[in-house]
Amino acid sequence: MTAPSHDLTADAPIATHSGHARASATPRLPGLLPGLALSAAIAAGAFGLRLLPGLGMFSPMILAIVAGMALHNVVGTPTRAKPGVAFAMRRVLRFAIILLGMQLTAAQIVEVGARGLFVIALSLTGTFLFTVWIGRLLGVDRKLAELIAAGTSICGASAVIATNTVTRAHDEDVAYAVACVTVFGSVAMVAYPLLPGLLHLDAHAFGLWSGASIHEIAQVVAAAFQGGQQAGEFGTIAKLARVMLLAPVVLTLGLLAARRARHGGHGQTGAQPPLPWFVFGFIALVGLNSLITVPAEVKTVIVTATTFLLSMALAAMGLETDFAKLKAKGLRPLALGFAAFLFIAGFSLALVKLTT
């Protein structure tokens, strides 16, 4: 993705995910409206699809990218919609990630406890490093491996698209990574509730394990509450604490990308990777949410709006994704996603056992 601009109506020439330069400036608002409207319509449709039997387990973000991909590959993305679609993938996405900060507080982090935070942080770090390492062994492109690592270790699709603001992979890589974390997160969501008795996990331990290892927040909630109210509540809080680590991970990756660019690393185009300044907005809203009491009804509106904006961004991503390019990537990235899923499940379980 391109570096942030201070002007919301015009950019300097930008590079797309496919690496080609666009010479034209981003159109003003009228030129953005068709693409924004299309992305918003798909996001709204994704919210509606969740009301259908069997689809409620999927987040609107997942359904939005699938719908966007289907529309693009069956009908095609209208040319006049492309500027607005690109805007949704960049600016709308960053604003939504900032708003994610309103879902977290410092008190929630404290509630997890030192041992819980240790399990979460070590599971995340170990999984990210393991996934990138295995990706190198499997011959998976570094950028795609980083996206799968982020989605598995942090918070699913949200982490994938946030990480791509600094990784700047192809749209097909983003779609593939989202598919991986969706598939294996869904497997965890179904399998985990069957295991507490077999693994001798009490409600607290099961909640921590779920929150520290399952991919999406919605998947954690669905799985953890199967272990009872206590397991569900603690699993949700543990997962939110894990989401907090999205900020330092994205900042670190941004600094590493900038360092690779300065030293002429392989795969760099010469453009300086953007420093994800929006992450500081995320952190600021976490601080604000910790200091003031936001009315429950207002917070519900903010959460819904955040999910809708993230769904818009993923719908836009789908509208730029070609199935043929996904197929060309083969099964190695899928194998990487499976290996990452097994690692975070096993490694976090071992840590939970050792610390509880």
PyMOL commands that set and color helices and strands:
alter all, ss='L'
color gray80, all
select helices_A, chain A and resi 29-49+60-74+79-103+106-138+142-155+157-167+171-194+196-199+203-213+217-227+229-244+246-262+278-291+296-318+323-328+332-355
alter helices_A, ss='H'
color red, helices_A
select strands_A, chain A and resi 14-15+21-22
alter strands_A, ss='S'
color yellow, strands_A
deselect
rebuild
show_as cartoon
